[in-house]
Amino acid sequence: MYRKMLRIRSFEYKALFHCTERLNRGPLHPYVGEEAVSVGACTALEKGDYITSTHRGHGHCIAMGGDVKRMLAEIVGRATGYCKGKGGSMHIADLDLGIIGANGIVGGGIPISVGAAIAMDNQNRNNIILCFFGDGASNTGAFHESLNMASIWKLPVVFLCENNLYAISGSVNDTLNIRDISDRSKSYGIPGITVDGNDIFDVYATVKEARERAICGEGPTLIEAKTYRWLGHWHADPCRYREEREVELWKKKCPIKRMREHLITENVFSEEQIQKIESEIEEEIEAAEKFALESPFPTPDEALQDVYVE
């Protein structure tokens, strides 16, 4: 879990570097600061489970075991990427790993997760789908329609809201008239739980319990993980809508730092062992960058491949 959180953060900063160098294809929405949510949640899943992701989906992909080489190759538009360099940052998918895909539409993954849950229910599979979405998506019609359908049919889906306090530049204080998004579960007769999204163990335990409930036929759970994105909504966001002292306050709650301190305090690893892990992750991301930049671009004759029309 610690390795995965480090991998996510290192990957995001590397991807952001390529944005500033204009080597990327399209916008990039960094996940820095939210790593404990994806890693804690995905670690609670079992083989055969699925996830739906969001426009801020790199963390979800890596938490599920995604290949950082293919991810970075996709972002810089190379043929070795997950979507052959055609999809970019917001459309990475790997069905073999259970990653149904990221989505550029706010809340777009929520009804997709319900459709997947219906399929698994019809197939009598002993699996679930974990649906990631943000606080802004909880204000969309798709969110309410999906929770209603999932609740009445007791579908095997866990809805996980990553509440990072801002929907682009809109603070939850201005866009919600409730304190906890998890309270919206009451309208659909399902459990609603709010957790500390920067506490990886809290996230893990809560998702694991919700998963068990789902596979026992008791239906969905709405989990709200309160966390914070350190950086802008996207790579060119100047973040003028929030105060620096707020950002610094949340950085002190860094989920990676918190777990690092836990591992050392509980004598799981020594300081030297932790540093070795950190160095290994940095080397891994450097190797991913080398792979991506040395990979070829898609050829012109591939432009109409993988395009489907009626």
Secondary structure, 3 states (H helix, E strand, C coil): CHHHHHHHHHHHHHHHHHHHCCCCCCCCCCCCCCHHHHHHHHHCCCCCCEEECCCCCHHHHHHCCCCHHHHHHHHCCCCCCCCCCCCCHHHCCEHHHCEEECCCCCCCHHHHHHHHHHHHHHCCCCCCEEEEEECCHHHCHHHHHHHHHHHHCCCCEEEEEEECCEECCEEHHHHCCCCCHHHHHHHHCCCEEEEECCCHHHHHHHHHHHHHHHHHHHCCEEEEEECCCCCCCCCCCCCCCCCHHHHHHHHCCCHHHHHHHHHHHCCCCCHHHHHHHHHHHHHHHHHHHHHHHHCCCCCHHHCCCCCCCC
